[in-house]
Each structure stands twice: as structure tokens, then as C-alpha cells.
Amino acid sequence: MNTTAWRTQAEALLNDIAAATRDGPGITRESYGPGEDAALQLLEQHAAALGLACEYDRARNLWMRLADDTRTDPVVVIGSHVDSVPQGGNYDGLAGVVAGMLVLSALRGQHTQAAPLRVLALRGEESAWYGRAYMGSMALLGRLPAAALQLPHRTGAGAGTLGDAMARCGADVDAIARGESLLPVPAVAAYLELHIEQGPVMVARGWPVAAVTGIRGNVRHNRVRCIGEAGHSGAVPRWLRKDAVLAVAQLLSRMDEHWRVLLQMGMDLVMTSGICTTPAQSHAVSVIPGEVQFSFEARSQDA
């Protein structure tokens, strides 16, 4: 099969999953939720059409292989995740799974693999839903702390916990809570992951493909509070104001200046405050802000 045919197959699968998980301007595939379930079901259907065999592990990650390859030697795994952030991108994670499926399909009948090849569609990579990342892979390796199963859903009361969601999907929550390794590490000879670039660097430099040389670790503070003093916007002069918004703006500006200095010193660093808000119950056009809540995240390969 030529590359045009492979592209057509990839586009069909990616488009089918996008249509099933469309959510406003993006797609939503909630970790251990309905959108992720829908994506996995469509992957199974397309895998069957390609002549691939499918099975789920006890963390409900989906594995695919050539139907006649039943070898038990250590496997080479091609994989990625299928969940997404709310209203995220369709290719984040999913492109790597689809690429692996097409590699398997291309190898049918060739009997050229020195080691068994498996494709792995991981659940629960995104931290957006329960405040923790890599849930499916950590559960698979017995490294998801039991306490993580009690993490609440991002929407709050009544939405249940991570453990509840895993149980609904059919995961072996008891084994996960005990820290059992559902996949012995020696069973994996190598792991490969194709992934889209989630930034503009490759496009800006004209690179069609590149190898990842490092992954940034991160430090996060999800909720930082700056307390000022609320007041009437028409009655309090500037010299008596304790405006929390201006204080946070000044803080973030100084941090941005320091970031520039650290980059000039050769440090690898990115910093983000993705959430910045005044309390909805008290803010108003005519009120000097008395409180601001913001998030702070720093990522670096040097951490």
C-alpha cells in the first residue's frame, strides 16, 4: 500500500474520532470518561478492519497486535494516550496511536520483526481532570498511589473520584490500589512514541520531523492567593489603595523579567500563569480588587 493510502486511512480514523468527541471549538476526551471510551471503541473497530487483535489490560489501556503474533518475548511498544484536555486538539496523543496501528498493518504477512510489536493506547495521561497526570501508565506499572484513587473530578462535588471513574470503565481498582504491577517492566524491550509538536518551533524552523532530546519537569502551584484590600473605586485615592490585581500584575511582570535573565544565562525554562481571577462572588466594575487567585507553573530540563 502506498503512502497516499496510509494517509487516507489515518485521516478517516482521526476524523471519525474527532466527530465522536467534538466539543465546541475542540474535542473533549475525558480521562476515564465517555469521550475516552468512545475513542477507544472506534480504535477497536478500525483495528479489526485492519486485521489486528485487541485486548485491554487491567487498567483498561488498549493493546493491539498482529492477530498471528502470539510471541511472549519482550515487546517493542508503539503508543501514546487517547484522552485530551477540555476542548483540546484531536491529534494530541491520538496521532501516535494511529501511526502505530498503521505500522502494524503494514507489517502483516512480512514476518520481519525481530521482537513482537504492540501498539498501546493509554488512558488518563492528562492532569486536567483529576489533578494528576499519567494515571493509566502509572496504574499499569503499579506506581499509582492508592491515595490518587480518591482524587475528585475537576467539576467538584457529585462528580465522583478517579477510582469511581476507573471502576466504571472496568479497571481492577483493587489491584491498582495495592500497587500491583499489571505489566512487568522486563516485558517491554523498548517504547516508541510519535507525537505532534505542541508548540511553533518546528514550523518556524521548517522541520518536518525531529527527535525529542528531553522532557521538561514541572513545578506547579494550582492556587496562589494575593490578598489586598477591597474598596470603592470612586472613593479611595491611589496612595491608599491595596489593589490585588495591580500587585499580581507587578509580580508577574517582575517574574517575566527574571525569566529573561535566566534564559540569557543559558537555563532552559518556561513559566506560565494560566489562571488569574478575582472572586466571582465579590468582584465588580466599581470595586477595587481585594483578592486575586492565580496559578503558577515552571518547567525546565534543568530541574
Backbone as numpy.savetxt, mean C-alpha at the origin, in Angstrom:
# Nx Ny Nz CAx CAy CAz Cx Cy Cz
3.20 -16.02 -28.70 2.35 -14.83 -28.70 3.24 -13.59 -28.70
2.91 -12.60 -29.54 3.74 -11.41 -29.63 3.40 -10.41 -28.53
4.23 -9.36 -28.46 4.07 -8.39 -27.37 2.74 -7.65 -27.45
2.22 -7.45 -28.65 0.92 -6.77 -28.78 -0.18 -7.59 -28.12
-0.13 -8.90 -28.30 -1.14 -9.77 -27.69 -1.02 -9.75 -26.17
0.23 -9.76 -25.66 0.41 -9.69 -24.20 -0.14 -8.38 -23.66
0.12 -7.31 -24.38 -0.38 -6.00 -23.93 -1.90 -5.98 -23.91
-2.51 -6.58 -24.92 -3.98 -6.63 -24.98 -4.54 -7.39 -23.79
-3.92 -8.51 -23.45 -4.37 -9.29 -22.30 -4.20 -8.52 -21.01
-3.06 -7.87 -20.86 -2.82 -7.10 -19.63 -3.83 -5.98 -19.50
-4.08 -5.26 -20.59 -5.03 -4.15 -20.54 -6.43 -4.64 -20.20
-6.82 -5.78 -20.75 -8.16 -6.32 -20.48 -8.34 -6.62 -19.00
-7.34 -7.27 -18.40 -7.43 -7.61 -16.98 -7.40 -6.37 -16.11
-6.48 -5.48 -16.39 -6.38 -4.25 -15.60 -7.65 -3.41 -15.71
-8.23 -3.36 -16.91 -9.46 -2.59 -17.10 -10.65 -3.24 -16.41
-10.73 -4.57 -16.44 -11.82 -5.26 -15.75 -11.79 -4.97 -14.25
-10.60 -5.03 -13.66 -10.49 -4.80 -12.22 -10.75 -3.34 -11.89
-10.31 -2.44 -12.76 -10.58 -1.01 -12.54 -12.08 -0.75 -12.55
-12.80 -1.36 -13.49 -14.24 -1.16 -13.58 -14.96 -1.69 -12.34
-14.47 -2.80 -11.80 -15.11 -3.41 -10.64 -14.82 -2.68 -9.34
-13.76 -1.88 -9.32 -13.35 -1.23 -8.06 -13.29 0.29 -8.20
-13.94 0.82 -9.23 -13.95 2.26 -9.46 -14.63 2.99 -8.31
-14.04 4.10 -7.90 -14.58 4.89 -6.79 -14.29 6.36 -7.06
-15.23 7.04 -7.70 -15.03 8.46 -8.00 -13.86 8.66 -8.93
-12.90 9.51 -8.54 -11.77 9.82 -9.42 -10.70 8.73 -9.47
-10.80 7.72 -8.61 -9.78 6.67 -8.58 -10.41 5.31 -8.37
-9.64 4.41 -7.81 -10.16 3.08 -7.47 -9.92 2.85 -5.97
-10.79 2.04 -5.38 -10.66 1.71 -3.96 -10.71 0.21 -3.78
-9.61 -0.35 -3.32 -9.55 -1.78 -3.00 -9.09 -1.89 -1.54
-10.05 -1.87 -0.66 -9.79 -1.84 0.77 -9.09 -3.12 1.23
-8.08 -2.98 2.06 -7.36 -4.14 2.59 -8.32 -5.07 3.33
-8.34 -6.33 2.91 -9.24 -7.32 3.48 -10.69 -6.85 3.43
-11.04 -6.16 2.32 -12.39 -5.64 2.15 -12.95 -6.00 0.79
-14.14 -5.47 0.48 -14.86 -5.87 -0.74 -14.09 -5.60 -2.04
-13.45 -4.44 -2.16 -12.73 -4.13 -3.39 -11.57 -5.08 -3.63
-10.86 -5.41 -2.56 -9.75 -6.35 -2.68 -10.28 -7.74 -3.05
-11.40 -8.13 -2.44 -12.03 -9.41 -2.78 -12.38 -9.46 -4.27
-12.98 -8.38 -4.77 -13.39 -8.34 -6.17 -12.19 -8.48 -7.10
-11.10 -7.81 -6.75 -9.89 -7.89 -7.58 -9.34 -9.31 -7.61
-9.30 -9.96 -6.46 -8.77 -11.32 -6.40 -9.65 -12.29 -7.18
-10.96 -12.11 -7.12 -11.86 -12.98 -7.87 -11.64 -12.84 -9.37
-11.43 -11.62 -9.83 -11.16 -11.40 -11.25 -9.80 -11.95 -11.66
-8.81 -11.84 -10.77 -7.51 -12.45 -11.05 -7.65 -13.96 -11.21
-8.44 -14.58 -10.34 -8.68 -16.03 -10.45 -9.30 -16.38 -11.80
-10.32 -15.62 -12.20 -11.00 -15.91 -13.46 -10.05 -15.80 -14.65
-9.27 -14.75 -14.68 -8.32 -14.58 -15.78 -7.21 -15.62 -15.72
-6.80 -15.99 -14.51 -5.77 -17.03 -14.38 -6.27 -18.35 -14.95
-7.52 -18.69 -14.67 -8.09 -19.92 -15.21 -8.11 -19.88 -16.74
-8.45 -18.72 -17.30 -8.47 -18.59 -18.76 -7.08 -18.74 -19.36
-6.05 -18.42 -18.58 -4.67 -18.57 -19.03 -4.11 -19.96 -18.75
-4.92 -20.82 -18.16 -4.48 -22.17 -17.85 -3.65 -22.28 -16.59
-3.82 -21.35 -15.66 -3.06 -21.35 -14.41 -3.90 -21.92 -13.27
-3.23 -22.54 -12.33 -3.89 -23.05 -11.13 -3.77 -22.02 -10.01
-4.81 -21.93 -9.18 -4.84 -20.93 -8.11 -5.12 -21.58 -6.77
-4.57 -21.01 -5.72 -4.90 -21.42 -4.36 -4.60 -20.27 -3.41
-5.29 -20.29 -2.26 -5.10 -19.26 -1.24 -4.32 -19.84 -0.07
-3.43 -19.03 0.50 -2.78 -19.45 1.74 -3.68 -19.06 2.92
-3.25 -19.34 4.13 -4.11 -19.13 5.29 -4.24 -17.66 5.70
-3.46 -16.79 5.06 -3.66 -15.36 5.25 -4.51 -14.78 4.12
-5.01 -15.67 3.24 -5.88 -15.33 2.12 -5.17 -14.53 1.04
-3.86 -14.71 0.93 -3.14 -14.24 -0.25 -3.34 -15.26 -1.36
-3.38 -14.80 -2.59 -3.64 -15.67 -3.74 -2.33 -16.07 -4.42
-2.16 -17.39 -4.62 -0.99 -17.93 -5.32 -1.42 -18.50 -6.66
-0.59 -18.31 -7.69 -0.86 -18.86 -9.02 0.38 -19.59 -9.53
0.13 -20.65 -10.29 1.24 -21.45 -10.82 0.78 -22.11 -12.12
1.74 -22.66 -12.86 1.40 -23.50 -13.99 0.72 -24.75 -13.47
-0.36 -25.16 -14.10 -1.16 -26.26 -13.58 -0.37 -27.55 -13.45
0.60 -27.77 -14.32 1.36 -29.02 -14.27 2.66 -28.92 -13.47
2.90 -27.78 -12.86 4.12 -27.60 -12.07 3.80 -27.82 -10.59
4.02 -29.03 -10.15 3.72 -29.38 -8.76 5.00 -29.62 -7.95
6.12 -29.12 -8.45 7.38 -29.32 -7.74 7.35 -28.66 -6.36
8.06 -29.25 -5.43 8.11 -28.73 -4.06 9.45 -28.09 -3.72
10.30 -27.88 -4.74 11.57 -27.19 -4.52 11.30 -25.74 -4.10
12.31 -25.05 -3.53 12.15 -23.62 -3.23 11.73 -22.85 -4.49
10.78 -21.96 -4.33 10.16 -21.31 -5.47 10.71 -19.91 -5.72
10.67 -19.51 -6.98 10.89 -18.11 -7.35 9.51 -17.46 -7.39
9.35 -16.38 -6.66 8.05 -15.72 -6.55 8.09 -14.38 -7.28
7.09 -14.16 -8.13 6.84 -12.84 -8.71 5.54 -12.35 -8.09
5.55 -11.18 -7.49 4.32 -10.76 -6.85 4.27 -9.29 -6.52
3.12 -8.90 -6.00 2.90 -7.56 -5.49 1.55 -7.57 -4.77
1.05 -6.40 -4.42 -0.20 -6.33 -3.66 -1.35 -5.92 -4.58
-2.58 -6.18 -4.12 -3.75 -5.83 -4.93 -4.64 -4.79 -4.25
-4.37 -4.46 -2.98 -5.18 -3.43 -2.33 -4.70 -2.05 -2.76
-5.43 -1.03 -2.34 -5.09 0.34 -2.71 -5.44 1.28 -1.57
-4.96 2.49 -1.66 -5.43 3.55 -0.77 -6.81 3.99 -1.26
-7.57 4.74 -0.46 -8.87 5.22 -0.94 -8.71 6.08 -2.19
-9.49 5.75 -3.21 -9.47 6.47 -4.49 -8.05 6.61 -5.03
-7.35 5.48 -5.03 -5.96 5.45 -5.49 -5.84 5.09 -6.96
-4.63 4.65 -7.33 -4.34 4.32 -8.72 -4.53 2.84 -8.99
-4.94 2.51 -10.20 -5.23 1.13 -10.56 -3.98 0.27 -10.70
-2.85 0.87 -11.08 -1.66 0.08 -11.39 -0.75 -0.15 -10.18
-0.98 0.57 -9.10 -0.15 0.42 -7.90 -0.32 -1.00 -7.36
0.73 -1.80 -7.45 0.66 -3.17 -6.98 0.12 -4.12 -8.03
-1.05 -3.83 -8.55 -1.73 -4.74 -9.47 -0.91 -5.01 -10.72
-0.19 -4.01 -11.22 0.62 -4.21 -12.43 1.64 -5.32 -12.25
2.22 -5.42 -11.05 3.20 -6.46 -10.79 2.61 -7.85 -10.78
1.38 -7.97 -10.28 0.70 -9.27 -10.28 0.35 -9.69 -11.70
-0.20 -8.76 -12.47 -0.59 -9.07 -13.85 0.65 -9.43 -14.68
1.75 -8.72 -14.49 2.98 -9.05 -15.21 3.43 -10.47 -14.90
3.36 -10.85 -13.63 3.75 -12.21 -13.25 2.86 -13.26 -13.89
1.56 -12.99 -13.96 0.64 -13.94 -14.59 0.98 -14.15 -16.05
1.33 -13.08 -16.74 1.66 -13.20 -18.16 3.00 -13.92 -18.36
3.93 -13.74 -17.43 5.18 -14.50 -17.49 4.89 -15.99 -17.36
4.05 -16.35 -16.39 3.67 -17.76 -16.23 3.03 -18.30 -17.50
2.10 -17.54 -18.05 1.41 -17.99 -19.26 2.38 -18.19 -20.41
3.36 -17.29 -20.53 4.35 -17.39 -21.61 5.21 -18.63 -21.47
5.36 -19.13 -20.25 6.23 -20.29 -20.00 5.51 -21.62 -20.14
4.22 -21.59 -20.39 3.47 -22.85 -20.50 4.05 -23.73 -21.60
4.33 -24.97 -21.25 4.82 -25.93 -22.22 6.29 -25.83 -22.55
7.00 -24.87 -21.97 8.41 -24.69 -22.30 9.34 -25.53 -21.42
8.93 -25.78 -20.18 9.72 -26.60 -19.26 11.16 -26.10 -19.15
11.31 -24.79 -19.06 12.65 -24.21 -19.02 13.02 -23.65 -17.65
12.11 -23.69 -16.70 12.40 -23.08 -15.40 13.30 -23.98 -14.56
14.41 -23.43 -14.12 15.30 -24.19 -13.24 14.67 -24.38 -11.87
13.81 -23.45 -11.49 13.11 -23.53 -10.20 11.63 -23.29 -10.45
10.77 -23.81 -9.58 9.34 -23.56 -9.75 9.05 -22.06 -9.66
8.13 -21.60 -10.49 7.76 -20.18 -10.50 6.34 -20.03 -9.97
6.17 -19.08 -9.06 4.85 -18.81 -8.50 4.57 -17.31 -8.60
3.31 -16.96 -8.76 2.88 -15.56 -8.71 2.05 -15.38 -7.46
2.34 -14.32 -6.72 1.70 -14.07 -5.43 0.98 -12.72 -5.45
-0.32 -12.76 -5.20 -1.12 -11.54 -5.07 -1.37 -11.31 -3.58
-0.67 -10.34 -3.02 -0.71 -10.10 -1.58 -1.87 -9.20 -1.19
-2.42 -9.47 -0.01 -3.46 -8.63 0.56 -2.85 -7.66 1.56
-3.55 -6.55 1.77 -3.27 -5.69 2.91 -1.89 -5.08 2.95
-1.42 -4.52 1.85 -0.10 -3.85 1.88 -0.21 -2.42 2.39
-1.34 -1.78 2.10 -1.49 -0.35 2.39 -1.81 -0.11 3.87
-1.23 0.95 4.41 -1.47 1.31 5.81 -2.68 2.20 5.99
-3.33 2.59 4.89 -4.40 3.58 4.95 -5.64 3.09 5.69
-5.82 1.77 5.78 -7.08 1.24 6.30 -7.04 0.93 7.79
-5.93 0.38 8.26 -5.84 0.01 9.68 -4.62 0.61 10.37
-3.94 1.52 9.69 -2.79 2.16 10.30 -1.55 1.29 10.35
-1.56 0.20 9.61 -0.40 -0.70 9.57 -0.25 -1.24 8.16
0.99 -1.30 7.69 1.26 -1.78 6.34 1.70 -3.25 6.36
1.73 -3.86 5.18 2.28 -5.21 4.96 1.55 -6.28 5.78
0.26 -6.15 5.94 -0.48 -7.08 6.80 -0.51 -8.49 6.23
-0.79 -8.61 4.93 -0.86 -9.93 4.33 0.47 -10.65 4.32
1.55 -9.94 4.00 2.86 -10.58 3.95 3.38 -10.89 5.35
3.14 -9.99 6.31 3.58 -10.25 7.68 2.83 -11.43 8.29
1.53 -11.52 8.01 0.75 -12.66 8.49 1.27 -13.95 7.87
1.63 -13.90 6.59 2.13 -15.07 5.89 3.41 -15.61 6.53
4.26 -14.70 7.00 5.55 -15.09 7.57 5.51 -15.22 9.09
4.33 -15.09 9.68 4.22 -15.23 11.14 4.75 -14.04 11.90
4.78 -12.87 11.26 5.38 -11.69 11.88 4.38 -10.56 12.13
3.10 -10.84 11.98 2.09 -9.83 12.30 1.76 -9.96 13.78
2.06 -8.94 14.59 1.80 -9.04 16.03 0.32 -9.30 16.30
0.05 -10.11 17.32 -1.33 -10.41 17.67 -2.12 -9.14 17.95
-1.45 -8.15 18.54 -2.14 -6.89 18.86 -2.63 -6.18 17.61
-1.98 -6.42 16.47 -2.40 -5.75 15.24 -3.79 -6.19 14.80
-4.19 -7.38 15.21 -5.52 -7.86 14.84 -6.63 -7.03 15.48
-6.29 -6.27 16.52 -7.27 -5.42 17.20 -7.28 -3.99 16.66
-6.48 -3.72 15.65 -6.45 -2.36 15.10 -7.81 -2.01 14.50
-8.34 -0.83 14.81 -9.66 -0.45 14.27 -9.57 0.03 12.83
-10.65 -0.14 12.12 -10.75 0.38 10.76 -10.71 1.90 10.78
-10.21 2.49 9.71 -10.01 3.94 9.64 -11.31 4.73 9.82
-12.45 4.11 9.52 -13.71 4.84 9.63 -14.24 4.89 11.05
-13.58 4.17 11.98 -13.94 4.32 13.38 -14.93 3.31 13.89
-15.69 3.72 14.91 -16.59 2.82 15.65 -17.57 2.13 14.71
-17.77 0.83 14.98 -18.73 0.06 14.22 -18.18 -0.59 12.98
-16.98 -0.21 12.56 -16.41 -0.75 11.32 -15.61 -2.02 11.56
-15.38 -2.37 12.84 -14.66 -3.59 13.14 -13.15 -3.42 13.14
-12.48 -4.53 13.40 -11.02 -4.54 13.51 -10.40 -5.28 12.32
-9.08 -5.22 12.25 -8.37 -5.97 11.22 -8.66 -7.45 11.35
-8.66 -7.96 12.58 -8.96 -9.38 12.79 -10.34 -9.75 12.29
-11.32 -8.88 12.51 -12.67 -9.13 12.01 -12.67 -9.24 10.49
-11.99 -8.30 9.85 -11.95 -8.29 8.38 -11.24 -9.52 7.84
-10.13 -9.90 8.47 -9.41 -11.10 8.03 -10.29 -12.35 8.17
-11.00 -12.43 9.30 -11.86 -13.59 9.54 -12.97 -13.66 8.49
-13.55 -12.53 8.14 -14.62 -12.51 7.13 -14.11 -13.01 5.79
-12.83 -12.77 5.50 -12.26 -13.21 4.23 -11.83 -14.68 4.26
-11.89 -15.29 5.43 -11.52 -16.70 5.55 -10.11 -16.96 6.02
-9.41 -15.94 6.51 -8.04 -16.14 7.00 -8.06 -16.93 8.30
-6.99 -17.64 8.56 -6.83 -18.40 9.81 -6.31 -17.45 10.88
-7.24 -16.72 11.48 -6.87 -15.67 12.42 -6.18 -16.25 13.66
-6.60 -17.42 14.09 -5.97 -18.03 15.28 -4.50 -18.32 15.02
-4.18 -18.88 13.85 -2.78 -19.18 13.52 -1.98 -17.89 13.39
-2.60 -16.88 12.82 -1.91 -15.59 12.67 -1.63 -14.98 14.04
-2.61 -15.07 14.95 -2.44 -14.53 16.30 -1.33 -15.25 17.06
-1.17 -16.54 16.77 -0.11 -17.32 17.44 1.26 -17.05 16.82
1.30 -16.34 15.72 2.57 -16.05 15.07 3.11 -17.21 14.27
2.24 -18.11 13.83 2.69 -19.25 13.04 3.16 -18.77 11.67
4.26 -19.32 11.20 4.74 -19.02 9.86 3.94 -19.87 8.88
3.14 -19.22 8.05 2.31 -19.93 7.09 3.09 -20.24 5.82
4.28 -19.68 5.70 5.18 -19.96 4.57 6.60 -19.96 5.10
7.22 -21.12 5.23 8.61 -21.15 5.71 9.53 -20.36 4.77
10.35 -19.50 5.33 11.24 -18.66 4.52 12.11 -19.50 3.58
12.65 -20.65 3.99 13.48 -21.44 3.07 12.72 -21.94 1.85
11.38 -21.87 1.88 10.60 -22.32 0.73 10.67 -21.34 -0.44
11.22 -20.15 -0.19 11.32 -19.12 -1.24 12.77 -18.95 -1.65
13.07 -19.22 -2.91 14.43 -19.06 -3.41 14.73 -17.61 -3.77
13.71 -16.89 -4.27 13.90 -15.49 -4.66 12.53 -14.84 -4.79
12.52 -13.52 -4.64 11.28 -12.76 -4.79 11.54 -11.59 -5.73
10.71 -11.45 -6.74 10.84 -10.37 -7.72 9.53 -9.59 -7.76
9.64 -8.26 -7.86 8.43 -7.44 -7.91 8.59 -6.33 -8.93
7.73 -6.35 -9.94 7.63 -5.23 -10.86 6.64 -4.23 -10.26
6.98 -2.95 -10.31 6.11 -1.93 -9.71 6.19 -0.65 -10.53
5.08 0.03 -10.61 5.10 1.33 -11.26 5.92 2.29 -10.41
6.49 3.30 -11.06 7.10 4.37 -10.28 5.98 5.28 -9.79
6.00 5.62 -8.51 4.94 6.45 -7.94 5.37 7.91 -7.82
6.29 8.29 -8.65 6.77 9.66 -8.69 7.11 10.03 -10.13
7.65 11.22 -10.34 7.90 11.72 -11.70 9.33 11.56 -12.21
10.21 10.91 -11.44 11.64 10.95 -11.77 11.95 10.24 -13.09
11.41 9.02 -13.28 11.73 8.27 -14.50 11.21 8.98 -15.74
10.01 9.53 -15.64 9.45 10.27 -16.78 10.31 11.49 -17.07
10.70 12.20 -16.03 11.51 13.41 -16.21 12.86 13.09 -16.85
13.40 11.91 -16.54 14.72 11.54 -17.07 14.63 10.68 -18.34
13.41 10.35 -18.76 13.25 9.57 -19.98 13.62 8.12 -19.84
13.48 7.55 -18.64 13.82 6.15 -18.42 12.57 5.29 -18.56
12.59 4.28 -19.43 11.42 3.39 -19.54 11.35 2.38 -18.40
12.50 2.05 -17.83 12.55 1.05 -16.76 13.80 1.29 -15.93
13.76 0.91 -14.67 14.93 1.07 -13.80 14.86 0.04 -12.68
15.99 -0.24 -12.07 16.05 -1.17 -10.94 16.04 -0.38 -9.64
15.29 -0.86 -8.69 15.22 -0.22 -7.37 16.52 -0.47 -6.63
17.12 0.58 -6.12 18.38 0.45 -5.38 18.20 0.57 -3.88
17.03 0.98 -3.45 16.78 1.10 -2.02 15.34 1.48 -1.76
14.88 1.20 -0.57 13.52 1.58 -0.15 13.64 2.42 1.10
13.00 3.56 1.09 13.09 4.47 2.23 12.30 3.95 3.43
12.96 3.94 4.58 12.25 3.72 5.82 11.52 4.98 6.21
10.60 4.88 7.16 9.84 6.08 7.52 9.63 6.20 9.01
9.47 7.44 9.44 9.04 7.79 10.79 7.77 8.61 10.63
6.71 8.22 11.33 5.43 8.90 11.17 4.85 9.33 12.51
4.28 10.51 12.50 3.45 10.98 13.61 2.10 11.34 12.99
1.11 10.49 13.24 -0.17 10.65 12.56 -0.97 11.85 13.04
-0.75 12.25 14.30 -1.56 13.35 14.84 -0.72 14.19 15.78
-0.31 15.35 15.30 0.43 16.32 16.11 -0.51 17.50 16.37
-0.56 17.96 17.62 -1.45 19.07 17.96 -0.63 20.32 18.29
-1.04 21.42 17.72 -0.47 22.73 18.07 -1.59 23.53 18.73
-1.37 23.92 19.99 -2.39 24.62 20.76 -2.05 26.11 20.84
-2.95 26.92 20.35 -2.82 28.37 20.45 -3.90 28.92 21.36
-4.53 29.99 20.90 -5.61 30.58 21.70 -6.66 31.14 20.74
-7.88 30.59 20.83 -8.96 31.06 19.97 -9.37 32.48 20.38
-9.88 33.21 19.41 -10.34 34.57 19.70 -11.17 35.12 18.57
-11.78 36.26 18.80 -12.61 36.93 17.80 -11.71 37.60 16.77
-11.96 37.32 15.50 -11.07 37.83 14.45 -11.11 39.35 14.32
-12.21 39.95 14.77 -12.31 41.40 14.65 -11.90 42.16 15.89
-11.61 41.44 16.98 -11.35 42.13 18.25 -9.93 41.98 18.77
-9.20 40.97 18.31 -7.87 40.70 18.86 -6.81 41.23 17.90
-5.97 42.18 18.34 -4.92 42.71 17.46 -3.81 41.68 17.24
-3.00 41.91 16.24 -1.96 40.94 15.87 -1.03 40.65 17.03
-0.64 41.68 17.79 0.38 41.50 18.83 -0.12 40.68 20.02
-1.44 40.46 20.11 -1.98 39.65 21.19 -2.49 38.29 20.71
-2.29 38.02 19.45 -2.81 36.76 18.90 -1.85 35.59 19.15
-2.47 34.42 19.35 -1.73 33.15 19.41 -2.40 32.21 18.40
-2.15 32.52 17.14 -2.82 31.86 16.02 -2.13 30.52 15.72
-2.85 29.42 15.94 -2.26 28.09 15.76 -1.93 27.81 14.29
-2.74 28.31 13.37 -2.47 28.09 11.95 -1.16 28.75 11.52
-0.96 29.99 11.94 0.28 30.68 11.58 1.49 30.02 12.23
1.31 29.51 13.45 2.42 28.83 14.12 2.82 27.57 13.37
1.83 26.78 12.95 2.13 25.55 12.20 2.72 25.90 10.84
2.20 26.93 10.20 2.75 27.35 8.90 4.22 27.73 9.03
4.55 28.46 10.11 5.94 28.84 10.33 6.81 27.62 10.61
6.27 26.69 11.42 7.02 25.47 11.73 7.32 24.68 10.46
6.30 24.47 9.63 6.49 23.68 8.41 7.43 24.39 7.44
7.36 25.71 7.41 8.28 26.46 6.55 9.73 26.30 7.00
9.95 26.36 8.32 11.31 26.17 8.85 11.81 24.74 8.58
10.90 23.78 8.72 11.28 22.39 8.44 11.65 22.21 6.97
10.93 22.88 6.09 11.25 22.81 4.67 12.62 23.41 4.39
12.95 24.50 5.06 14.28 25.10 4.91 15.37 24.15 5.39
15.11 23.48 6.51 16.10 22.54 7.05 16.24 21.33 6.13
15.15 20.90 5.54 15.17 19.80 4.58 16.12 20.14 3.43
16.02 21.36 2.92 16.88 21.78 1.82 18.36 21.71 2.23
18.66 22.12 3.46 20.04 22.07 3.95 20.52 20.63 4.01
19.68 19.73 4.52 20.08 18.32 4.63 20.32 17.70 3.26
19.52 18.07 2.28 19.74 17.57 0.92 21.06 18.07 0.36
21.39 19.32 0.63 22.66 19.89 0.18 23.85 19.19 0.82
23.62 18.62 2.01 24.67 17.87 2.70 24.78 16.44 2.19
23.90 16.06 1.25 23.97 14.73 0.65 23.06 13.70 1.27
22.20 14.10 2.17 21.30 13.15 2.83 20.12 12.83 1.92
19.69 11.58 1.92 18.47 11.19 1.22 17.30 11.41 2.18
16.35 12.26 1.80 15.27 12.60 2.71 14.08 13.18 1.96
12.89 12.74 2.33 11.66 13.41 1.91 10.79 13.60 3.14
10.08 14.72 3.20 9.23 15.02 4.35 7.86 15.46 3.85
6.82 15.05 4.56 5.45 15.36 4.14 4.55 15.58 5.35
3.68 16.57 5.25 2.57 16.74 6.18 1.29 16.66 5.36
0.77 15.45 5.24 -0.38 15.21 4.35 -1.71 15.58 4.96
-1.76 15.78 6.27 -2.98 16.18 6.96 -2.70 17.45 7.74
-3.52 18.44 7.57 -3.38 19.68 8.33 -4.77 20.29 8.44
-5.31 20.37 9.66 -6.70 20.79 9.81 -6.95 21.48 11.14
-7.93 22.38 11.13 -8.45 22.94 12.37 -9.68 22.13 12.76
-10.04 22.07 14.04 -11.18 21.25 14.48 -12.49 21.70 13.83
-13.17 20.77 13.18 -14.38 21.11 12.45 -15.48 21.63 13.36
-15.49 21.17 14.61 -16.57 21.58 15.50 -16.43 23.01 16.00
-15.26 23.62 15.82 -15.07 24.97 16.36 -14.52 25.98 15.37
-14.03 25.54 14.21 -13.44 26.54 13.31 -14.52 27.34 12.58
-14.17 28.56 12.25 -15.10 29.45 11.55 -14.30 30.57 10.91
-14.90 31.23 9.94 -14.24 32.32 9.23 -13.85 33.44 10.19
-14.65 33.66 11.21 -14.43 34.79 12.11 -13.76 34.41 13.43
-13.15 33.22 13.48 -12.49 32.75 14.71 -11.00 32.58 14.46
-10.18 33.17 15.32 -8.73 32.94 15.28 -8.50 31.49 15.69
-7.80 30.69 14.89 -7.64 29.27 15.20 -6.88 29.05 16.52
-7.50 28.28 17.40 -6.86 27.96 18.67 -6.19 26.61 18.69
-6.39 25.82 17.63 -5.78 24.49 17.57 -5.64 24.06 16.12
-4.53 23.41 15.83 -4.30 22.78 14.54 -3.79 21.37 14.79
-4.30 20.43 14.03 -3.79 19.07 14.06 -3.16 18.78 12.70
-1.98 18.19 12.73 -1.32 17.87 11.46 -0.53 16.58 11.60
-0.21 16.00 10.47 0.61 14.79 10.44 2.01 15.14 9.99
2.95 14.28 10.33 4.33 14.48 9.87 4.94 13.13 9.55
5.53 13.05 8.37 6.20 11.82 7.94 7.54 12.19 7.32
8.58 11.47 7.73 9.90 11.61 7.12 10.34 10.25 6.61
10.89 10.22 5.40 11.37 8.97 4.81 12.81 9.17 4.34
13.62 8.12 4.53 15.02 8.22 4.13 15.62 6.84 3.98
16.54 6.71 3.04 17.35 5.50 2.94 18.48 5.51 3.96
18.73 6.66 4.56 19.82 6.79 5.53 19.37 6.54 6.96
18.07 6.29 7.14 17.53 6.13 8.50 18.03 4.83 9.12
